Amino acid sequence: METQYTKNVLFGLMVGGMAGVAAILLFAAQSARLARAKIRRQDFQWRNRTAGTADASPARGRNAAGGRTAGNMTVHVS
């Protein structure tokens, strides 16, 4: 009895796996090569965007404070 159950479970997993692979191949929006190229392009854009933001952050802080800097400031939280 148990061996028949095990065979049925394994058969179900194999059929389900093949159906899943077939669905992925049929409904894939783009090829893997195009997906990797798109990810590389977005990575480059996001790195440039964050580098520009990091470079401009101290200047924006000084401008918002009217050109003054606070110096060393310690914040105590209780």
C-alpha positions as CSV (number, residue, x, y, z in Angstrom):
1,M,0.0,0.0,0.0
2,E,2.7,2.5,0.9
3,T,4.8,1.8,-2.2
4,Q,1.8,2.6,-4.4
5,Y,1.2,5.9,-2.5
6,T,4.9,6.8,-2.9
7,K,4.8,6.1,-6.6
8,N,1.7,8.2,-7.0
9,V,3.3,11.1,-5.1
10,L,6.5,10.9,-7.2
11,F,4.5,10.7,-10.4
12,G,2.5,13.7,-9.4
13,L,5.6,15.7,-8.6
14,M,7.1,14.8,-11.9
15,V,4.0,15.7,-13.9
16,G,3.5,18.9,-11.9
17,G,7.2,19.9,-12.4
18,M,7.0,19.3,-16.2
19,A,3.8,21.3,-16.4
20,G,5.4,24.2,-14.5
21,V,8.5,24.2,-16.7
22,A,6.2,24.2,-19.8
23,A,4.2,27.1,-18.4
24,I,7.3,29.1,-17.7
25,L,8.7,28.6,-21.2
26,L,5.4,29.5,-22.8
27,F,4.6,32.6,-20.8
28,A,8.1,34.0,-20.3
29,A,8.1,37.7,-21.1
30,Q,11.6,37.8,-22.5
31,S,14.6,35.6,-22.9
32,A,17.2,35.3,-20.2
33,R,19.8,37.2,-22.2
34,L,17.5,40.2,-22.5
35,A,16.6,40.0,-18.9
36,R,20.3,40.1,-17.8
37,A,21.0,43.0,-20.2
38,K,18.0,44.9,-18.7
39,I,19.3,44.2,-15.1
40,R,22.8,45.4,-16.0
41,R,21.4,48.6,-17.6
42,Q,19.2,49.3,-14.5
43,D,22.1,48.6,-12.2
44,F,24.3,51.1,-14.0
45,Q,21.5,53.8,-13.9
46,W,20.8,53.2,-10.2
47,R,24.5,53.4,-9.3
48,N,24.9,56.7,-11.1
49,R,21.7,58.0,-9.5
50,T,22.8,57.1,-6.0
51,A,26.3,58.4,-6.5
52,G,24.9,61.8,-7.6
53,T,22.6,61.9,-4.6
54,A,25.4,61.0,-2.2
55,D,27.7,63.7,-3.6
56,A,25.0,66.4,-3.4
57,S,23.7,65.5,0.1
58,P,26.2,67.6,2.2
59,A,25.8,70.6,-0.1
60,R,22.0,70.4,0.2
61,G,22.2,70.3,4.0
62,R,24.4,73.4,4.1
63,N,22.1,75.3,1.8
64,A,19.0,74.3,3.8
65,A,20.8,75.6,7.0
66,G,21.5,79.0,5.4
67,G,25.2,78.2,4.8
68,R,25.8,77.4,8.5
69,T,27.0,74.1,9.8
70,A,26.2,72.7,13.2
71,G,29.6,71.3,13.9
72,N,29.9,68.3,16.1
73,M,26.5,67.5,17.5
74,T,25.6,64.7,20.0
75,V,22.0,63.6,20.4
76,H,21.0,61.8,23.6
77,V,18.0,59.6,23.4
78,S,16.4,58.3,26.6
